[in-house]
Amino acid sequence: MVGGGELMVTERFASLIFAFQKQHPFVRFNYFTGTTDEIDERMNHGLIDAAILVCPFDTEAFDYIPVGPDARWGVYLRTDDVLASKDHIKPSDLHGRALILPSRKKLKKEIISWLGEEFQSMTVPVTENLGGNAGLFVEASGFCALSSEGAVPMYDEKKLKFIPLYPERRIQTAIAWKRDVPRTPAVKAFLRFCKEALADR
């Protein structure tokens, strides 16, 4: 069992899985999609063997390999929004706006820190744990969703636009696994494969 969120780096993780299966065609993967906190809990209970985690996470409990590219934070908004023509979004651009924020406390705290004093003028009528639904809420409401690049998968560019934040913020990701637990030969082989593949890049 492996897992991860709706992230730009998921495509790279998928490439590693399929490259590994070419060498080991009888190994099957079950992929769980969830937030870093949900996956963290499942790994602690032995339900997931390895996953893409968004930093920060408990590096004392998990071994990990950084995996990129890092994704920019930005705003997803409708293409008819008054901000849609901008090249980047500053905190002052969002003054008085209704926002959709991640429900994960650490990420939400980071966004509020970036917004600074401007956050006092804003409302947060909706929080979300995965970006796909955030895109649908933006379309329906006209609110702005703050999330990472790639977190809203396969959105219609005629309806939604992603604009990066300024000053820039990025998220870092890693392939992680629980430290000091028994592993099957297949899991050991996959982790070794990931280490070797990512060491070459």
N, C-alpha and C positions, 0 to 999 in steps of 0.2 A: 504494500500500500504506500503510495506517495501522494503528495498534495501541494497545494499552493493557492494563492489568491488570483484575482483577475489582474494580471500584471504584464507589462511589456516584455519582461524577461521570460515569461512562461513559454513563449515560442522557442527560446533557446533550450529550456529544460526539455521540452517535447523532442527537440532534435537529438538531445543526448539519449533520451529513452529509446527512440527509434534506431539510432546508431548502435546502441547496446543490443537491441533485439536482433539486429542483423547478424551479430556475432553469437547471440544466444537465443535462437528463434523459439525455444520452448518456454521462455520466461514471459509471464503475463503481468501486466501492471493494472492496478485499480487506482484511479486518480480522484482524490477528494478535493473539492474546491471550498475554501473557507478563508476566514481572516487568519492573520498570524496568531492571534490569541487562541482561536479555536484549534488550529493545527498544533500549536505549542501544547495545549492540554491533551490532545489525542496522542502526541508523541510521548508525553510523560506517562501515559497509560499503556504504551506499547501498541497503539492502534495504527500508527503511521510509522513507517521505517525511515523515510527521508522526505524533505519538503523544501520548497522555496519559502524562506521567511523574510519579512521586511524588518530591517533594523529600526529601532533597537529590539533585541531579544536577549534571552538569558544565555550568555556565552559561557557561563560556568556549567550549565547543564548540557549544552550541546557542543559537539564539534561541528565545524562548518568550513565551506569553501566560498569565498566571495564570487559572485557571478554577476556579470553586467549584461547590458549597459545600465548605468544608473538612469533612473527616469526622473524627468522634471516634474515638479508640482505645477499645477495650473488650474485654470477655471474652465469648466465646461458650461457653455451657454448656448442659447438658441441663436441661429444665424440672423434673426431679426432683432436681436438685442442691440441697444445703443452702444454697447462695448465691443461688438463683434468686429469692428474695423481696426481695433488696436492690435499692435504687435506684441504687447505684454501688458500685464495687469499689475497695478500698484495697489497697496492697501486703500489709498484715498479714492480709487476708482469704484470701490465697493461700498462707499459710504451710504448708509441707509438701506442697503439691499437685504433681501431674504436669502439665506445661504443653506445649502445642503452640505453637511460635513460628515466625515467618517465617524462611525460610532466608537472606533478604537481610541481609548483615552489618550495614549501616547501621541498618536498622530493628530488627534483633535487639538491637544495642547500645543503641538508644534505649529499648527496653522494659526491658532489664536495668538501665539507669540509673534508670528509674522505679521498678523493684522495690527497688532499693537493697540493703541488707543482708539483706532477706528472701529474696533470690534464692538465698542459700547453703543454704536449707532445701528448695529445690525441685529437681525433676528435669525434664529435657527429653527425653523418650523419642522425640519426633517433631518434625521441622521440616518446613515446607511452603513451596512457592513460590507457590501460588494458593489463595485462600480456600475455593473450592467443596469441595475435598477435605478441608480442615480441618473443615468442618461434618460430613462423613461420619465422620471420625475421632473427633470429639467424641461423636457418637451411639453409635458402637461401643465406645468406651473409657471414657467418663465423664470424660476429661481436660478441662482448660480450654484453649481456644485464644485467645491474645491477638492481635487483629487489628483492622483498621479497620472502622467501620460501613459496611455495603454490600459488604464483601469476601466474605461468604458469601451468594451470590445465591439468592434465592427459597427460603429454608429454611422448614421446617414449624414454625410458631410453637407447635404443640402439643408439639414435641420439643425445640426449641432456643430459647434466649433470648439476646439481646444486652444486656449491662449496661455502661454507660460507666465509664471509669476516673476515680478521684479521688485526687490532683489531676488535673484534666483534661489530656489530651494530644490534639492534633489533627494530621492530616496535611494538607499542602498539595499541590495538584496544578497542572499547567500543560500546555497544548498546546505541544509543542516540536518543533523541526526543526533539522537540521544546518545550521550557518552556512556561508556562502560555498561552496555547491555548485550546479552547474547544475540547473535544474528545468524540468519540462514546463509548458506553458501551463495545463494542468488543475490541477497542484499549486499553481502561483502563484495561480491564481484562487481555489482553496479556502483557502489561507492568508490571502489578502486578505479573503475572505468571513468567516473566523473572527475576524480582527482587528476588522473593522467590527461584527460581531454582538456581540462581547464588549465592545467599547468603549461600547456603548449601555447596558450593565448595571452 
